[in-house]
């Protein structure tokens, strides 16, 4: 395989991975945009989504592609319930309280998963083999996962742009007080936004469990990746999150391939720290702390 | 000063003397129990110095603990230096690192700082596992083969006494009030002439030094370290949990929280380790939702503790003795 083909293959791998990161980050960014809360338990919802898909497959033989029919509504409900019972109650408290709350929630979910399922690594062996295009090998399962992520990203995008309810969410993100004055029930918007964010994370987990193994602590790696992604794209920006996801996917894959796998792993932290330090508000627009 | 507060503060040196004599009477697990209590309380006090007083929540304080542990691991475990030299050096190195790190990180605000610190901790752990030449990577380091409980007990007692002293000073000084003003409203504090950058970095460095020392002592106590154990996010969570439980930004909060935490850990969680993480998370949630200002605040509201910081009492008295300059002094800060 020649150098340029290698480059192409690596870029493609990065792009396919980046699509899923984009989905994870888009949910995180959406929640932040509306609620000004960083959902620290985002990675744990991702892990739970993956675990749900795994158990549906292991116990009932349900194909991971079908399990989304369960995962999406289930986590919409779960997300809404978590927001109503926990996060909504600290809306008026100092902003760091909500962060600490989701921090505690993330450890609670990890611990609960460990108690329920132990620390084993679990994955769903599904769709082996690759598409061969010229000299490029594209694992089929990664293509499916990428398409799944792209589909949900697009669906949420059009929901936010076109639907009445999506417009209410965007209005609340822009200016909660004015949105409220226009008759928008912003408490309901907060609930639904959190539900959508959680569901997208869980969906990403269902896709990832086909590619890599899940275990109770797997979410920890994704929260930092997701945070690096939204910082790249600007916190609160939906489209920025997509761009950030693709960039992070490319950097990880290239770093892993041309330097070492450790550099690949570390690239999320490095990107995160470098960008925070150069542009404390993210690459696109958003000002930190406001 | 009221009779009651005199009694309360007078009790601390008495407890200190009792703690210093304890190894003469206690041995085995009983001594280890107090050793672990000092470790927990000391870590809670450290975290409280920056996150409690300035409101800059750090999710990555374990980085300093881990670096301290590794300094002692490398110096004493690999190069056989005396731990009495290695531990202070661990503190010194962490202090030196914390100044530029604080300068960089404290430009971040709110959640950015919290997660930036988490990334720092994860990156430090990665360095510890990748830099085999220095740290022996994932193999870990055998720091000591002997059982060093009494030495470490005294080491932790001294560190605890110092960090409590520092916190007492902060809690009753203009420096502490400036830190609290940063927590309440940083822009307003700046507008009032507080050099917020300098004060934040100083608080950050103080708050990093002690975990460095404690981490070094921990490495000497536990005898074997590897990146997973000393950079475990658990240490960061526990610091947060203990401080919130007792009351963040107060003098007695970390003490109460740390002691309560140690009793719960040692009596319940060691028997059911599989529920440890879950209950830690649940505890953080419950505290944030129901007693966000900690046990201290509950005690104050019931009138069992005085409301006012002593520095405010002093300031009020100085205002009262000079009637021309009467000023409004808030009841509670």
Interface residues (C-beta under 8 A of the other chain):
Chain A: X38 X40 X86 X89 X90 X93 X94 X95 X96 X97 X99 X100 X101 X103 X104 X105 X106 X107 X108 X109 X110 X111 X112 X114 X115 X220 X224 X227 X228 X231 X262 X265 X266 X269 X270 X272 X273 X276 X277 X280 X288 X289
Chain B: X55 X57 X59 X104 X107 X108 X109 X110 X111 X112 X114 X115 X116 X118 X119 X120 X122 X123 X126 X130 X233 X237 X240 X244 X274 X275 X276 X277 X278 X279 X280 X281 X282 X283 X284 X285 X287 X288 X289 X292
